[in-house]
Amino acid sequence: MHASAVWRTKVPRNPNLEKLQTTYLFPQIEMKKKEHLLKNPNANLIELGVGNTTEPIPKCITSSMAEHCHRLATYEGYKGYGDEQGNKDLREAIADVMYKNTSIDGTQVFVSDDAQCDISRLQLLFGSVVTMAVQDPCFPAYVDSGVTIGQTGDYMASTGQYQNITYMECTSDNDFFPRLSNMPRTDVIFFCSPNNPTGHAASRFQLEKLVDFATSNGSIIVYDTAYSEFITDDSPKSIYEIPGSKQVAIEISSFSKFAGFTGVRLGWTVVPTELLYSNGSPVINDYDRVVCTSFNGPSSIAQVGGLACLTPQGMKEIRKVINVYQTNTKLLIHTLTSIGFQTYGGTNSPFVWVHFPGRKSWDVFAEILEKTNVITIPGLGFGPAGEEFIRFSSFARPNSMQQACRRLKDHFTKN
Amino acid sequence: MHASAVWRTKVPRNPNLEKLQTTYLFPQIEMKKKEHLLKNPNANLIELGVGNTTEPIPKCITSSMAEHCHRLATYEGYKGYGDEQGNKDLREAIADVMYKNTSIDGTQVFVSDDAQCDISRLQLLFGSVVTMAVQDPCFPAYVDSGVTIGQTGDYMASTGQYQNITYMECTSDNDFFPRLSNMPRTDVIFFCSPNNPTGHAASRFQLEKLVDFATSNGSIIVYDTAYSEFITDDSPKSIYEIPGSKQVAIEISSFSKFAGFTGVRLGWTVVPTELLYSNGSPVINDYDRVVCTSFNGPSSIAQVGGLACLTPQGMKEIRKVINVYQTNTKLLIHTLTSIGFQTYGGTNSPFVWVHFPGRKSWDVFAEILEKTNVITIPGLGFGPAGEEFIRFSSFARPNSMQQACRRLKDHFTKN
């Protein structure tokens, strides 16, 4: 702030934003990283924190995007605005490849600039009158966007929770699935599987229970499958594999981790035509309105890249990239387990969730950063039930991961 | 809707979305176009409607984007997430090129996926407690996003206005500038110059009055300059050319029309550090929080393209493209004037605003479409003061524009 800026407008600060306690989690981690580098300018930092992809995008995908860029310089190939909901061919390809055994078709797929942005657009859709539930721990954007739109009351320092949000504890004690019989009804249930941060993928049986619960309560599930391509067992990759889900579930997903599109920015949201508000009007109509008013489709270049991802060759190449991260995950689990830590996740997810009994997660984060120059994420950042845990991401170059594992082993075995 | 979908959730429809009367204006025009093509499959349609750019992007810009795509396939060139606020070099280039005679620097520039998306992010920032004013007529996203976030009351069919919005009439009677002495105070004032749809660029004198008005009321101006590169006279291209504006104004702008990026998606918002809420806290801090929570930066490829636009070569090439549209505008004005219509705008804008005295704008729109196969936009879509007017866009290939002008002349001179 400039010292001279003493004049103020008479515009009140948004009381919802005033409720937010801290900066958004991931920029907070970036700040910690910058502080560390300022103190230790020569630190050889390894980032297992924010979950930033590190492997290049397969050439068949980047080439198609580059060709599209060149076409934009020609009269024949130039195109301005696309459809607000995304290009028809990409919507259909997502339906065909990702939802082939369901009745989801392209008209129910809204292509976007990523799942995180869609979370806020969904909150615009719901407005401030609905009640919401989240898993605890969970990806922080669900809670923060709910606070921003005005669905919540104040933050309660004693519990680390916001009033008016139902926190569904998902820990090793309940196989990372909430005890639904103890849960009150809410209008909206945010549910992420494979889970960020715990790495747990809900089983078919668990998801059937979730859909039953939503159906009996007349709730809407917002199902986040941003990590579904990391599933290695028979856990469902989409909520729409569960019968009855189309009447109660919206699904959001992303090309970010799946295809290394964190910087390219591409994702999607599925809103089934069967999903109705209590007054009988289709949710998809209102979502379409929100998308047309507040968004205008993702970059055409990113959309061409997404289409290339979904070709047989694209999918084959992406699989190799995912394998790199999965090899990292195995090494990470092996290392942490051999030190004696209890780890969770990793089998169906790029995230490993590690227990540090009796310790504050921000302290463990600081210790690991200071002693090993490895960035992680403190579990508390994902909700009160994340205390005592650290999230390790497997998004790193293999040699970095090997080095990080050596450092972690050295530090924790000699201490 | 499937006939079998009778089961409903118990989730209430968002009462704010329920207030919206019609689909968003531009998709509505698309629907009219599709209906027309269904009835007239061989119609040789010319689109002077939505304002969709038609000239290719200069090669020096597309090549830089293509090169970036190729780099994303290499270990050396791959990069995942960028900063949520946009890349530092692009933020600084925008400040240097677009705000060179102001004290706006890169830290106050938030790069985005376009001005339309930023309008809704600004509404998330303000929340539902503020009051707003818009020009009448105006770009429909200001009103619709205000309704969506809950700033307004119901739609009043008798006036065509929403309760709780101040409509500042901007017509030829007042040189397209509101009679501010008659205007009540509002927290936020949306102001677009060069104006969409009227094509009027506010003069320095007018903008000084606007900044004075906002300062004496403690209001925040959201100044939309998406068309500033079309200014040909000495009208200010940025609100920050006006002394005192940094304490009262946010500016949004776009690469869409300026560089043909309607499909590439790139824009920006400036929030000066001097802009404070009534409680003294800086607006920029909250906007940063909104951007980090609800957005994650625009596509890295689009950002590389934006940087190429702002080089001397890029700006020179873009100028040639803008000249094409400006030649179109002149022809359009010449044609319509020679028929006998009163036209406004066009000198500083790609839009020409044409008066059809005593006629309903949707009727004129339908007549022009049916008789000449030319798509336009009915003025009423921009607000009640747009009745009796049609917005013509000059975004068309020159030969299409020539043909459209011939058809318009034929139709309106023989009738």
Interface residues (C-beta under 8 A of the other chain):
Chain A: M1 H2 A5 W7 R8 T9 K10 V11 P12 R13 N14 P15 N16 L17 L20 T23 Y24 F26 P27 V50 N52 T53 T54 E55 P56 I57 P58 K59 I61 T62 S63 M65 A66 E67 C69 H70 L72 A73 T74 Y75 G77 Y78 K79 G80 Y81 G82 E84 D113 D114 Q116 C117 I119 S120 L124 L125 F126 G127 S128 V129 V130 A141 D144 S145 T148 I149 G150 R185 D187 V188 N217 G218 S219 I220 Q247 V248 G260 T262 G263 V264 R265 T273 E274 L275 L276 Y277 S278 N279 G280 S281 P282 D286 R289 V290 C292 T293 S294 F295 N296 G297 P298 S299 S300 I301 A302 G305 F395 R397
Chain B: M1 H2 A5 W7 R8 T9 K10 V11 P12 R13 N14 P15 N16 L17 L20 T23 Y24 F26 P27 V50 N52 T53 T54 E55 P56 I57 P58 K59 I61 T62 S63 M65 A66 E67 C69 H70 L72 A73 T74 Y75 G77 Y78 K79 G80 Y81 G82 E84 D113 D114 Q116 C117 I119 S120 L124 L125 F126 G127 S128 V129 V130 A141 D144 S145 T148 I149 G150 R185 D187 V188 N217 G218 S219 I220 Q247 V248 G260 T262 G263 V264 R265 T273 E274 L275 L276 Y277 S278 N279 G280 S281 P282 D286 R289 V290 C292 T293 S294 F295 N296 G297 P298 S299 S300 I301 A302 G305 F395 R397
